[in-house]
């Protein structure tokens, strides 16, 4: 049920019950305050009556008399709503005057204050009483007590409460409206963000406006904008990748079709075999291009996917990679040297991607190194990083072109062998995925290129 409520309804569900509880507590407290002050007012009137009676009491020889005319006495005892009682007693509890014996206050009478208010009952009727202590002849204490029922007090407190309750209910209604309106105004920025997103098309990934938003909403919109920026970058890379791949695949496919048509027209066996050999070479280049495109796609998408990380034996990885490419080097009579340091620690990385990285660097070196040349592969530790380097004595890459050739489908101006321009781009992406970087330098030979990758090692 709670899941179906809107944000406004959820906030009201939390705010309104607590507001109603506070209002109820306020009503109860107000009623108690009203009773207190109503009681104080009537207590003062009751005390005035007791003092008036005490002023008219005369005690002579143990007998007390009240010097009030009968009409004044009736007026004193008359009340439209309550019954009024009074009595005059001595310290022994003997009633000296009055029609009704009234109970004494709790505790010792002589130890208390001169005027004491208390609650008691007579014949089951609750009363509010006041006792006034005075001195008779012989310094004997005389107690004047006046009592009245509680009808006026309760009626006045209820009437006050009715008038106050109306204003409090109006206040509660105002609070409900203000909470409803305030919550609506508070969540208005969320609605504005919702509408802004709803108006977008799948092609519009521009950032949302963060101005004029509360800090909490602004933080959420900022995160959304960062996500949209990453998504826009990824989609842009994918569009560029598809466009470049389509362009690169078009040429070898066209060559294959041309050679296939020529083979269909050939009548000479030698010419047919030559065409088939050319088709095989073109198919091999096309297969390599497709493989490199898949490797590049996996390396780029690895930023958003979990890598298959594991602790690797670097020496074993380098030896396996070199062994796979030894036949290609021997075919061009290239000397392939390998130098692996003895103290290499294990590397936490994706084995397949790291193998692809090193294979691309060695394959590039084999392709651009002339027959009879030399390639040196080394793996060593440099501080907190592992360094994998491949150097050759080929034509090299001019320094001005080194930043450009690591982009997809870019080749150096001295390249004279067939290639796709993806090897260095793949190596750079894989190195970046592992927190490393690809560096291109001049080799130690008179000409040639030194491609090195430094990958950070996990600290012990």
C-alpha positions as CSV (number, residue, x, y, z in Angstrom):
1,X,0.0,0.0,0.0
2,X,2.8,2.4,0.9
3,X,4.5,1.8,-2.4
4,X,1.5,3.2,-4.3
5,X,1.5,6.5,-2.4
6,X,3.0,9.6,-4.0
7,X,5.9,11.6,-2.4
8,X,3.4,14.2,-1.2
9,X,1.1,11.6,0.3
10,X,4.0,9.9,2.1
11,X,5.2,13.2,3.6
12,X,1.6,14.1,4.7
13,X,1.3,10.6,6.2
14,X,4.3,11.4,8.4
15,X,3.5,15.0,9.1
16,X,-0.3,15.1,9.7
17,X,-0.6,12.5,12.4
18,X,2.1,14.1,14.5
19,X,0.5,17.5,13.9
20,X,-2.9,16.1,15.0
21,X,-1.2,14.6,18.1
22,X,0.4,17.9,19.0
23,X,-2.9,19.7,18.5
24,X,-4.6,17.2,20.8
25,X,-2.0,17.7,23.4
26,X,-2.4,21.5,23.0
27,X,-6.2,21.1,23.6
28,X,-5.7,19.0,26.7
29,X,-3.1,21.4,28.0
30,X,-5.3,24.4,27.2
31,X,-8.3,22.9,29.1
32,X,-6.1,22.3,32.1
33,X,-4.9,25.9,32.0
34,X,-8.5,27.1,31.6
35,X,-9.6,25.1,34.6
36,X,-6.7,26.4,36.7
37,X,-7.4,30.1,36.1
38,X,-11.2,29.6,36.4
39,X,-10.5,28.0,39.7
40,X,-8.3,30.9,40.8
41,X,-11.0,33.4,40.0
42,X,-13.7,31.6,42.0
43,X,-11.2,30.8,44.8
44,X,-10.6,34.6,45.2
45,X,-14.4,35.1,45.4
46,X,-14.7,32.3,47.9
47,X,-11.9,33.8,50.0
48,X,-13.6,37.2,50.0
49,X,-16.8,35.6,51.3
50,X,-14.8,33.8,54.1
51,X,-13.1,37.0,55.1
52,X,-16.4,38.9,55.1
53,X,-18.0,36.2,57.3
54,X,-15.0,36.3,59.6
55,X,-15.4,40.0,60.0
56,X,-19.0,39.5,61.2
57,X,-18.3,36.7,63.6
58,X,-18.4,37.5,67.3
59,X,-17.3,34.9,69.9
60,X,-18.3,35.5,73.5
61,X,-18.0,32.9,76.2
62,X,-17.6,30.1,73.7
63,X,-20.5,31.0,71.7
64,X,-20.1,32.4,68.1
65,X,-22.6,34.5,66.4
66,X,-22.7,36.0,62.9
67,X,-23.8,39.6,62.9
68,X,-25.5,39.6,59.5
69,X,-29.1,40.5,58.9
70,X,-31.2,37.7,57.5
71,X,-31.5,39.2,54.0
72,X,-27.7,39.6,53.8
73,X,-27.3,36.0,55.0
74,X,-29.8,34.7,52.3
75,X,-28.0,36.8,49.7
76,X,-24.7,35.3,50.8
77,X,-26.0,31.8,50.6
78,X,-27.9,32.4,47.3
79,X,-26.3,31.3,44.0
80,X,-28.0,30.6,40.7
81,X,-25.8,27.6,39.9
82,X,-24.1,26.4,43.0
83,X,-25.0,25.6,46.7
84,X,-23.1,27.8,49.2
85,X,-22.4,26.5,52.7
86,X,-20.6,28.0,55.6
87,X,-19.7,27.0,59.2
88,X,-17.8,28.4,62.2
89,X,-16.1,25.8,64.4
90,X,-13.7,25.8,67.3
91,X,-10.4,23.8,67.5
92,X,-12.4,20.8,68.9
93,X,-14.6,20.6,65.8
94,X,-17.7,21.9,67.6
95,X,-19.9,23.9,65.2
96,X,-20.5,27.4,66.6
97,X,-22.5,28.8,63.7
98,X,-23.8,27.7,60.3
99,X,-26.3,25.2,59.0
100,X,-23.9,22.6,57.6
101,X,-20.9,21.0,59.3
102,X,-18.0,21.3,56.8
103,X,-15.0,19.0,56.8
104,X,-11.6,20.4,57.9
105,X,-8.7,20.5,55.5
106,X,-6.2,17.7,55.7
107,X,-3.3,18.0,58.2
108,X,-3.1,20.1,61.4
109,X,-5.0,23.2,61.2
110,X,-2.8,25.4,63.3
111,X,0.4,24.5,61.4
112,X,-0.9,25.6,58.0
113,X,-1.4,29.0,56.5
114,X,-4.2,31.3,57.6
115,X,-6.1,30.8,54.4
116,X,-6.3,27.3,53.0
117,X,-8.1,26.0,49.8
118,X,-9.0,22.3,49.4
119,X,-11.4,19.9,47.8
120,X,-13.8,17.6,49.7
121,X,-17.3,16.4,49.6
122,X,-20.4,16.4,51.7
123,X,-23.1,13.8,51.3
124,X,-21.3,12.7,48.1
125,X,-21.3,16.1,46.6
126,X,-17.9,17.5,45.6
127,X,-17.1,20.8,47.1
128,X,-14.5,23.5,46.8
129,X,-13.7,24.8,50.3
130,X,-11.7,27.6,51.9
131,X,-10.8,27.8,55.6
132,X,-10.0,31.1,57.2
133,X,-8.4,30.9,60.7
134,X,-9.2,33.8,63.1
135,X,-8.7,34.4,66.8
136,X,-11.6,34.5,69.2
137,X,-11.6,35.5,72.9
138,X,-8.8,34.0,75.0
139,X,-6.7,33.6,71.8
140,X,-8.7,30.6,70.9
141,X,-8.6,29.7,67.2
142,X,-11.9,30.0,65.3
143,X,-12.2,28.4,61.9
144,X,-14.5,30.0,59.3
145,X,-15.2,27.7,56.4
146,X,-17.1,28.4,53.2
147,X,-17.8,25.8,50.6
148,X,-19.5,25.8,47.2
149,X,-20.3,23.1,44.6
150,X,-18.3,23.0,41.3
151,X,-21.0,23.7,38.7
152,X,-20.0,27.3,37.8
153,X,-16.3,26.3,37.5
154,X,-17.0,23.4,35.2
155,X,-19.5,25.3,33.1
156,X,-17.1,28.2,32.6
157,X,-14.2,26.0,31.8
158,X,-16.3,24.1,29.2
159,X,-17.5,27.4,27.7
160,X,-14.0,28.6,27.4
161,X,-12.9,25.4,25.9
162,X,-15.7,25.5,23.3
163,X,-14.6,28.9,22.1
164,X,-10.9,28.0,22.2
165,X,-11.6,24.6,20.5
166,X,-13.1,26.4,17.5
167,X,-9.9,28.5,17.0
168,X,-7.7,25.4,17.5
169,X,-9.6,23.4,14.9
170,X,-9.3,26.4,12.5
171,X,-5.6,26.4,13.3
172,X,-5.3,22.7,12.6
173,X,-7.1,23.1,9.3
174,X,-4.7,25.9,8.4
175,X,-1.8,23.7,9.3
176,X,-3.1,20.9,7.1
177,X,-3.6,23.3,4.2
178,X,-0.1,24.8,4.7
179,X,1.5,21.4,5.0
180,X,-0.3,20.3,1.8
181,X,0.6,23.4,-0.1
182,X,4.2,23.6,1.3
183,X,4.9,20.0,0.4
184,X,3.6,20.6,-3.1
185,X,5.8,23.6,-3.4
186,X,8.7,21.7,-2.0
187,X,8.5,18.9,-4.5
188,X,7.8,21.2,-7.4
189,X,11.4,21.0,-8.5
190,X,11.1,17.2,-8.8
191,X,8.1,17.7,-11.1
192,X,10.1,20.2,-13.2
193,X,13.0,17.7,-13.5
194,X,10.5,15.0,-14.4
195,X,8.9,17.1,-17.1
196,X,12.3,18.1,-18.5
197,X,13.3,14.4,-18.8
198,X,9.9,13.4,-20.3
199,X,10.4,16.0,-23.1
200,X,13.7,14.6,-24.1
201,X,14.2,12.3,-27.0
202,X,16.6,9.4,-27.1
203,X,19.1,11.6,-29.0
204,X,19.0,14.5,-26.6
205,X,21.5,13.8,-23.8
206,X,22.3,17.4,-23.0
207,X,22.6,18.2,-19.2
208,X,19.5,19.2,-17.2
209,X,19.4,22.7,-15.8
210,X,20.6,22.6,-12.2
211,X,19.8,26.2,-11.4
212,X,17.2,27.1,-8.8
213,X,17.0,23.5,-7.3
214,X,17.2,22.6,-3.6
215,X,20.6,21.1,-2.7
216,X,19.2,17.5,-2.4
217,X,17.5,17.7,-5.8
218,X,20.5,19.4,-7.3
219,X,22.8,16.6,-6.2
220,X,20.5,14.1,-7.8
221,X,20.3,16.1,-11.0
222,X,24.1,16.5,-11.0
223,X,24.5,12.7,-10.8
224,X,22.0,12.3,-13.7
225,X,23.9,14.8,-15.8
226,X,27.1,12.9,-15.1
227,X,25.4,9.7,-16.2
228,X,24.1,11.3,-19.3
229,X,27.5,12.7,-20.1
230,X,29.0,9.2,-19.8
231,X,26.2,7.8,-21.9
232,X,26.7,10.4,-24.5
233,X,30.4,9.7,-24.6
234,X,29.7,5.9,-24.9
235,X,27.2,6.4,-27.7
236,X,29.5,8.7,-29.5
237,X,32.3,6.2,-29.3
238,X,29.9,3.5,-30.6
239,X,28.8,5.6,-33.5
240,X,32.3,6.4,-34.4
241,X,33.3,2.8,-34.0
242,X,30.5,1.6,-36.3
243,X,31.3,4.3,-38.9
244,X,35.0,3.5,-38.9
245,X,34.5,-0.2,-38.9
246,X,32.1,0.0,-41.8
247,X,34.6,2.1,-43.7
248,X,37.5,-0.3,-43.0
249,X,35.5,-3.4,-43.9
250,X,34.2,-2.0,-47.1
251,X,37.6,-2.2,-48.9
252,X,38.6,-5.8,-48.2
253,X,35.1,-7.0,-49.0
254,X,35.2,-5.1,-52.3
255,X,38.6,-6.7,-53.0
256,X,37.2,-10.1,-52.3
257,X,34.3,-9.6,-54.6
258,X,36.5,-8.4,-57.4
259,X,38.9,-11.3,-57.0
260,X,36.0,-13.8,-56.9
261,X,34.6,-12.4,-60.1
262,X,38.0,-12.6,-61.8
263,X,38.4,-16.2,-60.6
264,X,35.0,-17.1,-62.1
265,X,36.2,-15.7,-65.5
266,X,39.7,-17.3,-65.4
267,X,40.3,-20.3,-67.6
268,X,44.0,-20.7,-67.0
269,X,44.8,-22.9,-63.9
270,X,47.9,-20.8,-63.0
271,X,45.9,-17.6,-63.1
272,X,43.1,-19.2,-61.0
273,X,45.6,-20.3,-58.3
274,X,47.1,-16.9,-58.2
275,X,43.7,-15.3,-57.7
276,X,42.8,-17.8,-55.0
277,X,46.0,-17.0,-53.2
278,X,45.2,-13.3,-53.3
279,X,41.7,-14.1,-52.1
280,X,43.2,-16.1,-49.2
281,X,45.4,-13.2,-48.3
282,X,42.5,-10.8,-48.4
283,X,40.4,-13.2,-46.3
284,X,43.2,-13.4,-43.8
285,X,43.4,-9.6,-43.6
286,X,39.7,-9.4,-43.2
287,X,39.7,-12.0,-40.4
288,X,42.4,-10.1,-38.6
289,X,40.6,-6.9,-38.9
290,X,37.4,-8.4,-37.6
291,X,39.3,-9.9,-34.6
292,X,40.9,-6.6,-33.8
293,X,37.6,-4.8,-34.1
294,X,36.1,-7.3,-31.5
295,X,39.1,-6.8,-29.3
296,X,38.8,-3.0,-29.4
297,X,35.1,-3.2,-28.7
298,X,35.7,-5.4,-25.7
299,X,38.4,-3.2,-24.4
300,X,36.2,0.0,-24.7
301,X,33.2,-1.7,-23.2
302,X,35.3,-3.0,-20.3
303,X,34.9,0.5,-18.7
304,X,31.3,-0.4,-17.9
305,X,31.7,-4.1,-17.4
306,X,33.4,-6.2,-14.7
307,X,36.8,-7.4,-15.8
308,X,37.9,-11.0,-15.2
309,X,40.7,-10.0,-12.8
310,X,43.0,-12.6,-11.3
311,X,46.6,-12.9,-10.1
312,X,48.8,-13.6,-13.1
313,X,52.3,-14.9,-13.5
314,X,53.8,-12.2,-15.7
315,X,56.8,-14.3,-16.9
316,X,54.4,-17.1,-18.0
317,X,52.1,-14.6,-19.8
318,X,55.0,-13.0,-21.7
319,X,56.5,-16.4,-22.7
320,X,53.1,-17.7,-24.0
321,X,52.5,-14.5,-26.0
322,X,56.0,-14.6,-27.6
323,X,55.7,-18.3,-28.4
324,X,52.5,-17.7,-30.3
325,X,54.2,-15.1,-32.5
326,X,57.6,-16.8,-33.0
327,X,56.4,-18.4,-36.4
328,X,55.5,-15.0,-37.8
329,X,58.9,-13.6,-36.8
330,X,60.8,-16.7,-38.2
331,X,58.9,-16.2,-41.5
332,X,60.6,-12.8,-41.9
333,X,63.9,-14.0,-40.4
334,X,63.5,-11.6,-37.5
335,X,65.5,-12.2,-34.3
336,X,63.1,-12.1,-31.3
337,X,64.8,-11.5,-28.0
338,X,63.0,-11.8,-24.6
339,X,64.3,-10.4,-21.3
340,X,62.2,-11.1,-18.2
341,X,63.3,-9.9,-14.8
342,X,63.6,-12.6,-12.1
343,X,61.8,-10.7,-9.3
344,X,58.5,-10.0,-11.0
345,X,55.6,-10.1,-8.7
346,X,52.2,-11.5,-9.7
347,X,50.0,-9.0,-11.4
348,X,46.2,-8.6,-10.7
349,X,44.8,-8.2,-14.2
350,X,42.6,-9.6,-16.9
351,X,44.7,-12.3,-18.6
352,X,42.9,-12.3,-21.9
353,X,43.1,-8.6,-22.3
354,X,46.7,-8.3,-21.2
355,X,47.6,-11.1,-23.6
356,X,45.9,-9.1,-26.4
357,X,47.8,-6.0,-25.4
358,X,51.2,-7.6,-25.6
359,X,50.3,-9.6,-28.8
360,X,49.3,-6.4,-30.6
361,X,52.6,-4.7,-29.7
362,X,54.7,-7.6,-30.8
363,X,52.6,-8.1,-34.0
364,X,53.0,-4.5,-34.9
365,X,56.8,-4.8,-34.4
366,X,56.9,-7.9,-36.6
367,X,54.9,-6.2,-39.4
368,X,57.0,-3.0,-39.5
369,X,60.5,-4.6,-38.9
370,X,62.2,-5.4,-42.2
371,X,63.4,-9.0,-42.8
372,X,66.6,-9.8,-40.9
373,X,65.8,-7.2,-38.2
374,X,65.6,-7.6,-34.4
375,X,62.8,-7.2,-31.8
376,X,63.4,-7.0,-28.1
377,X,60.6,-7.8,-25.6
378,X,61.3,-7.1,-21.9
379,X,59.3,-7.3,-18.7
380,X,60.7,-5.7,-15.5
381,X,59.6,-4.0,-12.3
382,X,60.0,-0.2,-12.1
383,X,59.0,1.0,-8.6
384,X,55.4,0.3,-7.9
385,X,54.7,-0.5,-11.6
386,X,55.3,-3.4,-14.0
387,X,56.8,-2.3,-17.4
388,X,56.2,-4.3,-20.6
389,X,58.2,-3.0,-23.5
390,X,58.6,-4.0,-27.2
391,X,61.4,-2.4,-29.3
392,X,62.2,-2.9,-32.9
393,X,64.5,-1.5,-35.6
394,X,61.8,-0.7,-38.1
395,X,61.1,2.7,-39.7
396,X,59.7,4.1,-36.4
397,X,57.1,6.8,-36.0
398,X,58.0,10.5,-36.1
399,X,57.5,12.2,-32.7
400,X,54.9,14.6,-34.2
401,X,52.7,11.6,-35.2
402,X,52.9,9.5,-32.0
403,X,49.8,10.9,-30.3
404,X,47.8,10.5,-33.4
405,X,48.7,6.9,-34.3
406,X,47.2,5.6,-31.0
407,X,43.8,6.5,-32.3
408,X,41.6,4.0,-34.1
409,X,42.4,3.4,-37.8
410,X,45.4,5.8,-37.7
411,X,48.7,4.8,-39.2
412,X,52.1,6.4,-39.3
413,X,53.3,8.1,-42.5
414,X,56.2,5.6,-42.8
415,X,54.0,2.5,-42.7
416,X,54.5,0.5,-45.8
417,X,52.9,-2.8,-44.7
418,X,49.2,-3.7,-44.7
419,X,47.5,-3.1,-41.5
420,X,44.3,-1.7,-40.0
421,X,45.6,0.9,-37.6
422,X,44.0,-0.8,-34.6
423,X,46.9,-2.5,-32.7
424,X,48.1,0.6,-30.8
425,X,44.5,1.8,-30.1
426,X,43.7,-1.6,-28.6
427,X,46.9,-1.6,-26.5
428,X,46.1,1.9,-25.2
429,X,42.5,1.0,-24.2
430,X,43.6,-2.2,-22.4
431,X,46.3,-0.3,-20.5
432,X,43.9,2.4,-19.5
433,X,41.4,-0.3,-18.2
434,X,44.2,-1.5,-15.8
435,X,45.1,2.0,-14.7
436,X,48.2,2.1,-16.8
437,X,49.4,4.0,-19.9
438,X,51.0,3.4,-23.3
439,X,54.1,5.3,-24.2
440,X,55.8,5.5,-27.7
441,X,59.5,6.4,-27.9
442,X,62.4,6.0,-30.2
443,X,64.2,2.7,-29.7
444,X,67.8,2.3,-28.9
445,X,68.6,1.4,-32.5
446,X,69.4,3.9,-35.2
447,X,65.7,3.7,-36.2
448,X,62.7,1.9,-34.8
449,X,60.0,2.3,-32.2
450,X,59.9,1.4,-28.5
451,X,56.3,0.8,-27.3
452,X,56.1,0.4,-23.5
453,X,53.2,0.0,-21.0
454,X,53.4,0.6,-17.3
455,X,50.8,-1.1,-15.1
456,X,50.4,-0.3,-11.4
457,X,51.1,-3.2,-9.0
458,X,48.9,-3.8,-6.0
459,X,50.6,-2.6,-2.8
460,X,51.2,-5.2,-0.1
